[in-house]
């Protein structure tokens, strides 16, 4: 399974859905919606080129909260 998808699903499972939602929209190319969800998560939207770093950040958050 795609590691990006796994990271998003893990976020959703732990209730960190605002960040997961932003990552999903970024992967879809729906950048306007991604920006909206990043704002809701109180995170800076760094654009589609930063998705891998965002997933890594999400994994770090999971490690701290899981």
Order of alpha helices (4+ residues) and beta strands (2+ residues): alpha-alpha-alpha-alpha
